[in-house]
Amino acid sequence: MSSEPNTILASRLSDARRENFRRLLAPRHIAFMGGGQVESALRNIVRHKFAGEIYVVNGKRDQIAGHKCYRTLSDLPVAPDATYLGVNADATIEALGELNRIGAGGVICYASGFSEIGDAGAERNRGLIAAAGEMAVVGPNCYGLVNYVNHGSMWPSVYQPLATNRGAAVIGQSGNVCIHLTSNQRSVPFSYLISAGNQAILGFEDYIDYLTDDPNVSCIGLFMEGIRDVAGFSQACLRARAKGMPVIVCRSGRSELGAAMAASHTSSLAGQNEYYDALFARLGVLSTDTVPQFLEMLKVAAVAPPVTGKRVAVFSSSGGDNGLAADYCSFAGLALPQPSKAQVAAIKPLLPDYGHVSNPLDFTAGYWGNEQLLTPMFTTMLEDGYDSGLMVMDYPAPKVAEDAGEPLFAMIRALAAAGKATGKPVFMGSVNPESIPEDVRVWMFEQGVIPLQGLHDAAKVIALWAEHHNTIRQDALKAAPRADLALHPVKVLEGATRTVNEGESKRRLAAFGLTVPRGQILTRADINSLPETLEAPVVLKVLHDDLPHKTEVGGVALNLRSRADVQAAADRMLVSVRAHAPDVVLERYLMEPMQAAPLAELIVGVKRDPLFGMMLVVGAGGIFVELLKDARPLLLPVSRSDVEAALRSLKTFPLLDGFRGKPRADLGPVIDAIMAIADYAANALDSLSEFDVNPLMVYEHGAVAVDALIVEG
């Protein structure tokens, strides 16, 4: 294995901080410092039977919740593995310094008043970082930690106990959302819930890095408002991916108002939805849209076996349920192939005369609870052509469950038997999210059936689970971690930027393989020396670094056929430029052959983003840029397959694919052109601010960059 892939697998954490992180999550002793919040947290840790030592620090009280109070941290008999600081912001900084001095491990900082409040808070934040040293510090402006593994929780609110201690580890920027997650009625197994707050020390990238190696963690969930370090986050996610650890995200701040709220809440850079989507897709992060969907995905990733593909067999006793399932599965990208002739022949005799063998399969209300007939029916369907099975069924309300429950149990047993016989994962999706009570969920797990609450979310999470395992399989074929997915590190450009005129921009891009028109740079005297009649129509453009938008100053003339046409155009441009930009001295022009009408026009651009680094954007060009806003962002570096997938995802791709009888474009030269642009950007990371090629004219057997503009620092 090469050294580059090994870099992806390397831990980001220092040895000292990794050890302190371990102490935080597996503490032998915990110290609590503060008053009211500490009292609540102490009641919790006793209620959940933490087996280690508990110490309380409060300079004004003798005892809190029955625990003796030490006056200062220095009075403690040990350097605590974990500490909860429920004191104000300035006292938090002072306490961190003392904990660092005595050799403490991990610390929860509850206080707000740091980077989320502006300059004064930013100064405090710097003080906190300096005081923390190599300790594993959570927060500040966070709620705490729920620890289901050894019950060393530091959490002021009540939370429900779980029978298991292995499961999803969730890190959330919102303490209140973390509280909501602990209260879920979906039987999600958790190992840890961590309210990350401002992430002054430990960020998402550090949590992923550490938790990927924790044997108590089955998947990692992130409730996020933004990412502070995209390059570090990417490396950590690729490390998790290389080890088969699912990373699942639910992100707020996707609307304009939500982004503003997120920024004021934890000082995160939120928004830029398309960039986040591109990042998550690149890294194999499973992105969910709602908190319920997030919880369902955590459940599946924690307990479900692998799903080998997106072909699902759906069962119900209702045409309406099957219609809903067909819709939601289709929306989620799941496939619902029809059963084979052999399957139809085998299942048909098991159905009533009016029954019809199809997928979704309506086994009819008359067979409700008929385990003897449903077991071979489900098994035959799952034996061939499907990757998983989904039964649509709601558990009856408690007042009628006594009469209706047993038939449903019989149908679930039939589904479970079919899953075991065929080795296929099986799920039960309820139409109503609230209709599966806890004892029934537990029983389903024991049977080997995964209960999913809300049919709309069930289809989405099954599709995401299949995508995750497809990613893992594709990575395995490479026999090495995906080092090619590591992002280009970029620095922030200092000072003003400048534009590079079109002629020079095209010369630079042509050196990397981009096809551009054969142009000439002319003075006014050169124009006077042109032949009286030109061999072919030309376009004339003004050429000046300070005139990036040529059409706005009247600086473009098309379809010129003679010397006189070019002279007249040059004279008009001189007058127009003088009127629009009197400080510009126009001395040169760019003359190029007119290009034939293309099959389609694309815009290809690169932008240096302060958070995401270099972004390549491929979209519909020409007049469609503003009209359709049909574009796909890609992070650099980029592969040919990424570029092709982006092209095919455009709404205007049919223009490249033989729309209305026109020739189909050979995508090879188009991808070559875009890769040349990406290669130039990769070679200019230290200076490039942004550039556009618009339009890139696409022909049946080629692509030509008709206009280009580079902006650099």
Salt bridges, closest charged atoms under 4 A:
GLU19 OE2 - ARG22 NH2 2.71
GLU39 OE2 - ARG43 NH1 3.84
GLU39 OE1 - ARG61 NH2 3.92
ASP62 OD1 - ARG71 NH2 2.73
ASP81 OD1 - ARG23 NE 2.71
ASP81 OD2 - ARG28 NE 2.85
ASP81 OD2 - HIS29 ND1 3.70
ASP90 OD1 - ARG124 NE 2.97
GLU98 OE2 - ARG101 NH2 2.62
GLU123 OE1 - ARG126 NH2 2.69
GLU205 OE2 - ARG228 NE 2.82
ASP206 OD1 - ARG12 NE 3.99
ASP206 OD2 - ARG228 NH2 3.15
ASP209 OD1 - ARG18 NH2 2.55
ASP209 OD1 - ARG239 NH1 3.34
ASP213 OD2 - ARG18 NH1 3.34
ASP213 OD2 - ARG239 NH2 2.73
ASP213 OD1 - LYS243 NZ 2.76
GLU225 OE2 - HIS265 ND1 2.92
ASP229 OD2 - ARG12 NH2 3.62
ASP289 OD1 - ARG254 NH1 3.50
ASP289 OD2 - LYS460 NZ 3.39
GLU296 OE2 - ARG186 NH1 2.77
GLU296 OE1 - LYS299 NZ 3.27
GLU371 OE1 - ARG413 NE 3.04
ASP387 OD1 - ARG311 NH2 3.03
GLU406 OE2 - ARG413 NH2 2.88
ASP457 OD2 - HIS456 NE2 3.70
GLU467 OE2 - LYS310 NZ 2.73
ASP475 OD2 - ARG241 NE 2.61
ASP475 OD1 - ARG482 NH1 3.59
ASP484 OD2 - ARG482 NH2 2.76
GLU502 OE2 - LYS506 NZ 2.59
GLU502 OE2 - LYS541 NZ 2.69
GLU502 OE1 - LYS550 NZ 3.06
GLU504 OE2 - ARG507 NH2 2.68
GLU504 OE2 - ARG508 NE 3.08
ASP545 OD2 - ARG498 NH1 3.55
ASP571 OD1 - ARG524 NH2 2.86
GLU592 OE2 - LYS506 NZ 2.68
GLU592 OE1 - LYS541 NZ 3.75
GLU626 OE1 - LYS629 NZ 3.14
ASP630 OD1 - ARG632 NH1 3.65
GLU644 OE2 - ARG648 NE 3.03
ASP657 OD1 - ARG664 NE 2.79
ASP672 OD1 - ARG640 NH1 2.75
GLU700 OE2 - HIS701 NE2 3.59
ASP707 OD1 - LYS550 NZ 3.39
GLU712 OE2 - ARG498 NH2 2.77
GLU712 OE1 - ARG508 NH1 2.84
